[in-house]
Amino acid sequence: MQPIHLAIGIMEGIITAAILCFVFKMRPEIIQSTFERAAVKSDVSVKRIVIVIAVITLITGGALSLFVSSNPDGLEWSIEKITGTTELETEHSFIEDTETIQEKMAFMPDYDFRDAEEEGSGIGVSIAGISGSIFTFILAGISVLVISIIKKKRKNKAAVITLNEK
């Protein structure tokens, strides 16, 4: 499993470095503001940025998901090489019970509709990609909201302490 994930990690690192270099070249104040812990002054509205990211996310989840490989991923590949199958067999009742619950509750098992044929349907994969994108976008939004609330509380608390010291 290590060679597969090592290759994936190296590619993710290269892509991240390329994006950071692009951002630094186009808008160096964004990177510098991070080190200075200062807000970035920009003419671009946050609303516009969020909309652009949402559209890109939906295109990626909806359209590009049609081109995903049906081959097993790195973990499934390594399990298959060791055991001869991508599914691990278990005899523990707890695991069997949780598998049963998952099968009954899964919204889109294997990224497709429940009644999809063996080959699957393209629309099911797109909807799974869009659903996952929306869910991730909502979680990211909630995280940003929670972080901003915590920062405001800390800033207000620091201001109150400063006022009390005077």
Contact map, one row per residue, 1 for C-alpha under 8 A:
1111100000000000000000000000000000000000000000000000000000000000000000000110110000000000000000000000000000000000000000000000000000000000000000000000000000000000000000
1111110000000000000000000000000000000000000000000000000000000000000000000000000000000000000000000000000000000000000000000000000000000000000000000000000000000000000000
1111111000000000000000000000000000000000000000000000000000000000000000000000000000000000000000000000000000000000000000000000000000000000000000000000000000000000000000
1111111100000000000000000000000000000000000000000000000000000000000000000100000000000000000000000000000000000000000000000000000000000000000000000000000000000000000000
1111111110000000000000000000000000000000000000000000000000000000000000000100000000000000000000000000000000000000000000000000000000000000000000000000000000000000000000
0111111111000000000000000000000000000000000000000000000000000000000000000000000000000000000000000000000000000000000000000000000000000000000000000000000000000000000000
0011111111100000000000000000000000000000000000000000000000000000000000000000000000000000000000000000000000000000000000000000000000000000000000000000000000000000000000
0001111111110000000000000000000000000000000000000000000000000000000000000000000000000000000000000000000000000000000000000000000000000000000000000000000000000000000000
0000111111111000000000000000000000000000000000000000000000000000000000000000000000000000000000000000000000000000000000000000000000000000000000000000000000000000000000
0000011111111100000000000000000000000000000000000000000000000000000000000000000000000000000000000000000000000000000000000000000000000000000000000000000000000000000000
0000001111111110000000000000000000000000000000000000000000000000000000000000000000000000000000000000000000000000000000000000000000000000000000000000000000000000000000
0000000111111111000000000000000000000000000000000000000000000000000000000000000000000000000000000000000000000000000000000000000000000000000000000000000000000000000000
0000000011111111100000000000000000000000000000000000000000000000000000000000000000000000000000000000000000000000000000000000000000000000000000000000000000000000000000
0000000001111111110000000000000000000000000000000000000000000000000000000000000000000000000000000000000000000000000000000000000000000000000000000000000000000000000000
0000000000111111111000000000000000000000000000000000000000000000000000000000000000000000000000000000000000000000000000000000000000000000000000000000000000000000000000
0000000000011111111100000000000000000000000000000000000000000000000000000000000000000000000000000000000000000000000000000000000000000000000000000000000000000000000000
0000000000001111111110000000000000000000000000000000000000000000000000000000000000000000000000000000000000000000000000000000000000000000000000000000000000000000000000
0000000000000111111111000000000000000000000000000000000000000000000000000000000000000000000000000000000000000000000000000000000000000000000000000000000000000000000000
0000000000000011111111100000000000000000000000000000000000000000000000000000000000000000000000000000000000000000000000000000000000000000000000000000000000000000000000
0000000000000001111111110000000000000000000000000000000000000000000000000000000000000000000000000000000000000000000000000000000000000000000000000000000000000000000000
0000000000000000111111111000000000000000000000000000000000000000000000000000000000000000000000000000000000000000000000000000000000000000000000000000000000000000000000
0000000000000000011111111100000000000000000000000000000000000000000000000000000000000000000000000000000000000000000000000000000000000000000000000000000000000000000000
0000000000000000001111111111011000000000000000000000000000000000000000000000000000000000000000000000000000000000000000000000000000000000000000000000000000000000000000
0000000000000000000111111111111000000000000000000000000000000000000000000000000000000000000000000000000000000000000000000000000000000000000000000000000000000000000000
0000000000000000000011111111000000000000000000000000000000000000000000000000000000000000000000000000000000000000000000000000000000000000000000000000000000000000000000
0000000000000000000001111111000000000000000000000000000000000000000000000000000000000000000000000000000000000000000000000000000000000000000000000000000000000000000000
0000000000000000000000111111111000000000000000000000000000000000000000000000000000000000000000000000000000000000000000000000000000000000000000000000000000000000000000
0000000000000000000000111111111100000000000000000000000000000000000000000000000000000000000000000000000000000000000000000000000000000000000000000000000000000000000000
0000000000000000000000010011111110000001000000000000000000000000000000000000000000000000000000000000000000000000000000000000000000000000000000000000000000000000000000
0000000000000000000000110011111111000001000000000000000000000000000000000000000000000000000000000000000000000000000000000000000000000000000000000000000000000000000000
0000000000000000000000110011111111100000000000000000000000000000000000000000000000000000000000000000000000000000000000000000000000000000000000000000000000000000000000
0000000000000000000000000001111111110000000000000000000000000000000000000000000000000000000000000000000000000000000000000000000000000000000000000000000000000000000000
0000000000000000000000000000111111111111000000000000000000000000000000000000000000000000000000000000000000000000000000000000000000000000000000000000000000000000000000
0000000000000000000000000000011111111100000000000000000000000000000000000000000000000000000000000000000000000000000000000000000000000000000000000000000000000000000000
0000000000000000000000000000001111111100000000000000000000000000000000000000000000000000000000000000000000000000000000000000000000000000000000000000000000000000000000
0000000000000000000000000000000111111100000000000000000000000000000000000000000000000000000000000000000000000000000000000000000000000000000000000000000000000000000000
0000000000000000000000000000000011111110000000000000000000000000000000000000000000000000000000000000000000000000000000000000000000000000000000000000000000000000000000
0000000000000000000000000000000011111111000000000000000000000000000000000000000000000000000000000000000000000000000000000000000000000000000000000000000000000000000000
0000000000000000000000000000000010001111100000000000000000000000000000000000000000000000000000000000000000000000000000000000000000000000000000000000000000000000000000
0000000000000000000000000000110010000111110000000000000000000000000000000000000000000000000000000000000000000000000000000000000000000000000000000000000000000000000000
0000000000000000000000000000000000000011111000000000000000000000000000000000000000000000000000000000000000000000000000000000000000000000000000000000000000000000000000
0000000000000000000000000000000000000001111110000000000000000000000000000000000000000000000000000000000000000000000000000000000000000000000000000000000000000000000000
0000000000000000000000000000000000000000111110000000000000000000000000000000000000000000000000000000000000000000000000000000000000000000000000000000000000000000000000
0000000000000000000000000000000000000000011111011000000000000000000000000000000000000000000000000000000000000000000000000000000000000000000000000000000000000000000000
0000000000000000000000000000000000000000011111111000000000000000000000000000000000000000000000000000000000000000000000000000000000000000000000000000000000000000000000
0000000000000000000000000000000000000000000111111100000000000000000000000000000000000000000000000000000000000000000000000000000000000000000000000000000000000000000000
0000000000000000000000000000000000000000000011111110000000000000000000000000000000000000000000000000000000000000000000000000000000000000000000000000000000000000000000
0000000000000000000000000000000000000000000111111111000000000000000000000000000000000000000000000000000000000000000000000000000000000000000000000000000000000000000000
0000000000000000000000000000000000000000000111111111100000000000000000000000000000000000000000000000000000000000000000000000000000000000000000000000000000000000000000
0000000000000000000000000000000000000000000001111111110000000000000000000000000000000000000000000000000000000000000000000000000000000000000000000000000000000000000000
0000000000000000000000000000000000000000000000111111111000000000000000000000000000000000000000000000000000000000000000000000000000000000000000000000000000000000000000
0000000000000000000000000000000000000000000000011111111100000000000000000000000000000000000000000000000000000000000000000000000000000000000000000000000000000000000000
0000000000000000000000000000000000000000000000001111111110000000000000000000000000000000000000000000000000000000000000000000000000000000000000000000000000000000000000
0000000000000000000000000000000000000000000000000111111111000000000000000000000000000000000000000000000000000000000000000000000000000000100000000000000000000000000000
0000000000000000000000000000000000000000000000000011111111100000000000000000000000000000000000000000000000000000000000000000000000000000000000000000000000000000000000
0000000000000000000000000000000000000000000000000001111111110000000000000000000000000000000000000000000000000000000000000000000000000000000000000000000000000000000000
0000000000000000000000000000000000000000000000000000111111111000000000000000000000000000000000000000000000000000000000000000000001001000000000000000000000000000000000
0000000000000000000000000000000000000000000000000000011111111110000000000000000000000000000000000000000000000000000000000000000011001100000000000000000000000000000000
0000000000000000000000000000000000000000000000000000001111111111000000000000000000000000000000000000000000000000000000000000000000000000000000000000000000000000000000
0000000000000000000000000000000000000000000000000000000111111111100000000000000000000000000000000000000000000000000000000000000010000000000000000000000000000000000000
0000000000000000000000000000000000000000000000000000000011111111100000000000000000000000000000000000000000000000000000000000011111111000000000000000000000000000000000
0000000000000000000000000000000000000000000000000000000001111111110000000000000000000000000000000000000000000000000000000000111111000000000000000000000000000000000000
0000000000000000000000000000000000000000000000000000000001111111111000000000000000000000000000000000000000000000000000000000010000000000000000000000000000000000000000
0000000000000000000000000000000000000000000000000000000000111111111100000000000000000000000000000000000000000000000000000000000000000000000000000000000000000000000000
0000000000000000000000000000000000000000000000000000000000011111111100000000000000000000000000000000000000000000000000000000110010000000000000000000000000000000000000
0000000000000000000000000000000000000000000000000000000000000111111100000000000000000000000000000000000000000000000000000100110000000000000000000000000000000000000000
0000000000000000000000000000000000000000000000000000000000000011111110000000000000000000000000000000000000000000000000000000000000000000000000000000000000000000000000
0000000000000000000000000000000000000000000000000000000000000001111111000000000000000000000000000000000000000000000000000000000000000000000000000000000000000000000000
0000000000000000000000000000000000000000000000000000000000000000001111110000000000000000000000000000000000000000000000000000000000000000000000000000000000000000000000
0000000000000000000000000000000000000000000000000000000000000000000111110000000000000000000000000000000000000000000000000000000000000000000000000000000000000000000000
0000000000000000000000000000000000000000000000000000000000000000000011111000000000000000000000000000000000000000000000000000000000000000000000000000000000000000000000
0000000000000000000000000000000000000000000000000000000000000000000011111111100000000100000000000000000000000000000000000000000000000000000000000000000000000000000000
0000000000000000000000000000000000000000000000000000000000000000000000111111100000000000000000000000000000000000000000000000000000000000000000000000000000000000000000
1001100000000000000000000000000000000000000000000000000000000000000000011111110000000000000000000000000000000000000000000000000000000000000000000000000000000000000000
1000000000000000000000000000000000000000000000000000000000000000000000011111111000000000000000000000000000000000000000000000000000000000000000000000000000000000000000
0000000000000000000000000000000000000000000000000000000000000000000000011111111100000110000000000000000000000000000000000000000000000000000000000000000000000000000000
1000000000000000000000000000000000000000000000000000000000000000000000011111111110000100000000000000000000000000000000000000000000000000000000000000000000000000000000
1000000000000000000000000000000000000000000000000000000000000000000000000111111111000000000000000000000000000000000000000000000000000000000000000000000000000000000000
0000000000000000000000000000000000000000000000000000000000000000000000000011111111111111000000000000000000000000000000000000000000000000000000000000000000000000000000
0000000000000000000000000000000000000000000000000000000000000000000000000001111111111110000000000000000000000000000000000000000000000000000000000000000000000000000000
0000000000000000000000000000000000000000000000000000000000000000000000000000111111111000000000000000000000000000000000000000000000000000000000000000000000000000000000
0000000000000000000000000000000000000000000000000000000000000000000000000000011111110000000000000000000000000000000000000000000000000000000000000000000000000000000000
0000000000000000000000000000000000000000000000000000000000000000000000000000001111111101000000000000000000000000000000000000000000000000000000000000000000000000000000
0000000000000000000000000000000000000000000000000000000000000000000000000000001111111100000000000000000000000000000000000000000000000000000000000000000000000000000000
0000000000000000000000000000000000000000000000000000000000000000000000000000001110111111000000000000000000000000000000000000000000000000000000000000000000000000000000
0000000000000000000000000000000000000000000000000000000000000000000000010001101100111111000000000000000000000000000000000000000000000000000000000000000000000000000000
0000000000000000000000000000000000000000000000000000000000000000000000000001001100001111100000000000000000000000000000000000000000000000000000000000000000000000000000
0000000000000000000000000000000000000000000000000000000000000000000000000000001000101111110000000000000000000000000000000000000000000000000000000000000000000000000000
0000000000000000000000000000000000000000000000000000000000000000000000000000000000000011111000000000000000000000000000000000000000000000000000000000000000000000000000
0000000000000000000000000000000000000000000000000000000000000000000000000000000000000001111100110000000000000000000000000000000000000000000000000000000000000000000000
0000000000000000000000000000000000000000000000000000000000000000000000000000000000000000111110110000000000000000000000000000000000000000000000000000000000000000000000
0000000000000000000000000000000000000000000000000000000000000000000000000000000000000000011111110000000000000000000000000000000000000000000000000000000000000000000000
0000000000000000000000000000000000000000000000000000000000000000000000000000000000000000001111111000000000000000000000000000000000000000000000000000000000000000000000
0000000000000000000000000000000000000000000000000000000000000000000000000000000000000000000111111100000000000000000000000000000000000000000000000000000000000000000000
0000000000000000000000000000000000000000000000000000000000000000000000000000000000000000011111111110000000000000000000000000000000000000000000000000000000000000000000
0000000000000000000000000000000000000000000000000000000000000000000000000000000000000000011111111111000000000000000000000000000000000000000000000000000000000000000000
0000000000000000000000000000000000000000000000000000000000000000000000000000000000000000000011111111100000000000000000000000000000000000000000000000000000000000000000
0000000000000000000000000000000000000000000000000000000000000000000000000000000000000000000001111111110000000000000000000000000000000000000000000000000000000000000000
0000000000000000000000000000000000000000000000000000000000000000000000000000000000000000000000111111111000000000000000000000000000000000000000000000000000000000000000
0000000000000000000000000000000000000000000000000000000000000000000000000000000000000000000000011111111100000000000000000000000000000000000000000000000000000000000000
0000000000000000000000000000000000000000000000000000000000000000000000000000000000000000000000001111111110000000000000000000000000000000000000000000000000000000000000
0000000000000000000000000000000000000000000000000000000000000000000000000000000000000000000000000111111111000000000000000000000000000000000000000000000000000000000000
0000000000000000000000000000000000000000000000000000000000000000000000000000000000000000000000000011111111001000000000000000000000000000000000000000000000000000000000
0000000000000000000000000000000000000000000000000000000000000000000000000000000000000000000000000001111111000000000000000000000000000000000000000000000000000000000000
0000000000000000000000000000000000000000000000000000000000000000000000000000000000000000000000000000111111100000000000000000000000000000000000000000000000000000000000
0000000000000000000000000000000000000000000000000000000000000000000000000000000000000000000000000000011111111000000000000000000000000000000000000000000000000000000000
0000000000000000000000000000000000000000000000000000000000000000000000000000000000000000000000000000000011111000100000000000000000000000000000000000000000000000000000
0000000000000000000000000000000000000000000000000000000000000000000000000000000000000000000000000000000001111111110000000000000100000000000000000000000000000000000000
0000000000000000000000000000000000000000000000000000000000000000000000000000000000000000000000000000001001111111110000000000000000000000000000000000000000000000000000
0000000000000000000000000000000000000000000000000000000000000000000000000000000000000000000000000000000000011111000000000000000000000000000000000000000000000000000000
0000000000000000000000000000000000000000000000000000000000000000000000000000000000000000000000000000000000011111100000000001100110000000000000000000000000000000000000
0000000000000000000000000000000000000000000000000000000000000000000000000000000000000000000000000000000000011111110100011001100100000000000000000000000000000000000000
0000000000000000000000000000000000000000000000000000000000000000000000000000000000000000000000000000000000111011111100011001000000000000000000000000000000000000000000
0000000000000000000000000000000000000000000000000000000000000000000000000000000000000000000000000000000000011001111100000000000000000000000000000000000000000000000000
0000000000000000000000000000000000000000000000000000000000000000000000000000000000000000000000000000000000000000111110000000000000000000000000000000000000000000000000
0000000000000000000000000000000000000000000000000000000000000000000000000000000000000000000000000000000000000001111111111000000000000000000000000000000000000000000000
0000000000000000000000000000000000000000000000000000000000000000000000000000000000000000000000000000000000000000001111111000000000000000000000000000000000000000000000
0000000000000000000000000000000000000000000000000000000000000000000000000000000000000000000000000000000000000000000111110000000000000000000000000000000000000000000000
0000000000000000000000000000000000000000000000000000000000000000000000000000000000000000000000000000000000000000000111111000000000000000000000000000000000000000000000
0000000000000000000000000000000000000000000000000000000000000000000000000000000000000000000000000000000000000001100111111101000000000000000000000000000000000000000000
0000000000000000000000000000000000000000000000000000000000000000000000000000000000000000000000000000000000000001100110111111100000000000000000000000000000000000000000
0000000000000000000000000000000000000000000000000000000000000000010000000000000000000000000000000000000000000000000000011111110000000000000000000000000000000000000000
0000000000000000000000000000000000000000000000000000000000000000000000000000000000000000000000000000000000000000000000001111111000000000000000000000000000000000000000
0000000000000000000000000000000000000000000000000000000000000000000000000000000000000000000000000000000000000011100000011111111100000000000000000000000000000000000000
0000000000000000000000000000000000000000000000000000000000000100110000000000000000000000000000000000000000000011000000001111111110000000000000000000000000000000000000
0000000000000000000000000000000000000000000000000000000000001110110000000000000000000000000000000000000000000000000000000111111111000000000000000000000000000000000000
0000000000000000000000000000000000000000000000000000000000001100000000000000000000000000000000000000000000000000000000000011111111100000000000000000000000000000000000
0000000000000000000000000000000000000000000000000000000000001100000000000000000000000000000000000000000000010011000000000001111111110000000000000000000000000000000000
0000000000000000000000000000000000000000000000000000000001011100100000000000000000000000000000000000000000000010000000000000111111111000000000000000000000000000000000
0000000000000000000000000000000000000000000000000000000011001100000000000000000000000000000000000000000000000000000000000000011111111100000000000000000000000000000000
0000000000000000000000000000000000000000000000000000000000001000000000000000000000000000000000000000000000000000000000000000001111111110000000000000000000000000000000
0000000000000000000000000000000000000000000000000000000000001000000000000000000000000000000000000000000000000000000000000000000111111111000000000000000000000000000000
0000000000000000000000000000000000000000000000000000000011001000000000000000000000000000000000000000000000000000000000000000000011111111100000000000000000000000000000
0000000000000000000000000000000000000000000000000000000001000000000000000000000000000000000000000000000000000000000000000000000001111111110000000000000000000000000000
0000000000000000000000000000000000000000000000000000000000000000000000000000000000000000000000000000000000000000000000000000000000111111111000000000000000000000000000
0000000000000000000000000000000000000000000000000000000000000000000000000000000000000000000000000000000000000000000000000000000000011111111100000000000000000000000000
0000000000000000000000000000000000000000000000000000010000000000000000000000000000000000000000000000000000000000000000000000000000001111111110000000000000000000000000
0000000000000000000000000000000000000000000000000000000000000000000000000000000000000000000000000000000000000000000000000000000000000111111111000000000000000000000000
0000000000000000000000000000000000000000000000000000000000000000000000000000000000000000000000000000000000000000000000000000000000000011111111100000000000000000000000
0000000000000000000000000000000000000000000000000000000000000000000000000000000000000000000000000000000000000000000000000000000000000001111111110000000000000000000000
0000000000000000000000000000000000000000000000000000000000000000000000000000000000000000000000000000000000000000000000000000000000000000111111111000000000000000000000
0000000000000000000000000000000000000000000000000000000000000000000000000000000000000000000000000000000000000000000000000000000000000000011111111100000000000000000000
0000000000000000000000000000000000000000000000000000000000000000000000000000000000000000000000000000000000000000000000000000000000000000001111111110000000000000000000
0000000000000000000000000000000000000000000000000000000000000000000000000000000000000000000000000000000000000000000000000000000000000000000111111111000000000000000000
0000000000000000000000000000000000000000000000000000000000000000000000000000000000000000000000000000000000000000000000000000000000000000000011111111100000000000000000
0000000000000000000000000000000000000000000000000000000000000000000000000000000000000000000000000000000000000000000000000000000000000000000001111111110000000000000000
0000000000000000000000000000000000000000000000000000000000000000000000000000000000000000000000000000000000000000000000000000000000000000000000111111111000000000000000
0000000000000000000000000000000000000000000000000000000000000000000000000000000000000000000000000000000000000000000000000000000000000000000000011111111100000000000000
0000000000000000000000000000000000000000000000000000000000000000000000000000000000000000000000000000000000000000000000000000000000000000000000001111111110000000000000
0000000000000000000000000000000000000000000000000000000000000000000000000000000000000000000000000000000000000000000000000000000000000000000000000111111111000000000000
0000000000000000000000000000000000000000000000000000000000000000000000000000000000000000000000000000000000000000000000000000000000000000000000000011111111100000000000
0000000000000000000000000000000000000000000000000000000000000000000000000000000000000000000000000000000000000000000000000000000000000000000000000001111111110000000000
0000000000000000000000000000000000000000000000000000000000000000000000000000000000000000000000000000000000000000000000000000000000000000000000000000111111111000000000
0000000000000000000000000000000000000000000000000000000000000000000000000000000000000000000000000000000000000000000000000000000000000000000000000000011111111100000000
0000000000000000000000000000000000000000000000000000000000000000000000000000000000000000000000000000000000000000000000000000000000000000000000000000001111111110000000
0000000000000000000000000000000000000000000000000000000000000000000000000000000000000000000000000000000000000000000000000000000000000000000000000000000111111111000000
0000000000000000000000000000000000000000000000000000000000000000000000000000000000000000000000000000000000000000000000000000000000000000000000000000000011111111100000
0000000000000000000000000000000000000000000000000000000000000000000000000000000000000000000000000000000000000000000000000000000000000000000000000000000001111111110000
0000000000000000000000000000000000000000000000000000000000000000000000000000000000000000000000000000000000000000000000000000000000000000000000000000000000111111111000
0000000000000000000000000000000000000000000000000000000000000000000000000000000000000000000000000000000000000000000000000000000000000000000000000000000000011111111100
0000000000000000000000000000000000000000000000000000000000000000000000000000000000000000000000000000000000000000000000000000000000000000000000000000000000001111111110
0000000000000000000000000000000000000000000000000000000000000000000000000000000000000000000000000000000000000000000000000000000000000000000000000000000000000111111111
0000000000000000000000000000000000000000000000000000000000000000000000000000000000000000000000000000000000000000000000000000000000000000000000000000000000000011111111
0000000000000000000000000000000000000000000000000000000000000000000000000000000000000000000000000000000000000000000000000000000000000000000000000000000000000001111111
0000000000000000000000000000000000000000000000000000000000000000000000000000000000000000000000000000000000000000000000000000000000000000000000000000000000000000111111
0000000000000000000000000000000000000000000000000000000000000000000000000000000000000000000000000000000000000000000000000000000000000000000000000000000000000000011111
